[in-house]
Amino acid sequence: MVSEQRFEVPTWSRIYNMLIELADEVRMSCFKPDILVGISRGGWLPTRILSDLLENPYITSVGVEFYVGVYETSREPILTQPLSVNAFEKKILLVDDVVDTGKSAMLMKSHLVGEGAEETRLLTLYYKPWSIVKPDFYSMETSDWIVFPWEIKETLRRLVEKYKEKPELVTEIKSLLIRDGVPEELIERFLTEIS
């Protein structure tokens, strides 16, 4: 039921603080990655920030497509952009914003093993308790749908598309997003743009 939906809506500042703590955890673990690999698209921004915090300029990304909507995935994730750098005998820190089913993370870990990576560790901001993969480093466990600041419009568009036949549900979702922390002015702006 829509009214029972909970959204986790972290702010930019909260995400930055989470990444500071995660960078500290990586350092304390004595894991020194040669390369930071962000899983596209959610891992891009955390990877760039971690590059700064860990003082490691060697970053790249890989593309995986899995989500088709809010709480909707395809059957299996698809590698759309393979690793573009040499991973042979390298220590890799694989970074994403959230590990939900864990299937994307499993696919990427497999890909990196196939590329000859010496060791791969996974870091995510959020971890879902039902995931088949537990990250080596994560900041928070949640069952809520997470709305990151870099995907507010995309999330809103997907929710509007999902419930377009029931305008009353779109209104309810709007209220829930505001309740959970999405700024009302952004919702109003994006609703105008996507309508």
C-alpha positions, 0 to 999 in steps of 0.5 A: 500500500502506498501510504505505508511506503517509507523513503530514506532521503539523505542530504548532500551533507549527510552523504558526505559525512557517511563517506568520511566515515567510510573512508576512515573504515577503509584506512583502518582496515589497512586495505589500500586500493589501487583503483576505485571503481564506481558502478554506474550511475549511483556509484559515480559521485561517491567514488569521486568523493572517496577518491578525494578522501582516500587521496587516490586519483585512480578512478574509473567506472563500470556500467550495470543496468538493473532497475527499471522502476521504483522497486522494479528490476529486470530479471538479471543485471546486465554489464553495459560498460565493462572495465576500461582499465587494467585490473590485473593484480590490482586491489579494487574498491568497488563503490555503489550508492546501495546494494539492494538485491546484491545481483549487480555487486555479484556481477561486478565482482565476477567481472573483476575476478575475470579481469584478474583483480588481486582483491576486490572489496565492496563499499556502499552507502546503504545496504538492504538486509535481503541482499545476497551480498554484504558490502565490506564497508557500508554506512547504513542498513535500511529497508526503505526506498532511498532517494539520493539527491542525484536522482530526485527527478528520476525517482519522481518521474518513475513514480508518476509513470507507475501511478499515472492511472491513479492521480490520487496516488501521485498526490499521496506519493508527493506528500510522502516524499515531502514528509520523508525529506524531499524539498517541496519546491523540487517536487513541484518543479520536477512535476511541472517538467515531467508532466 
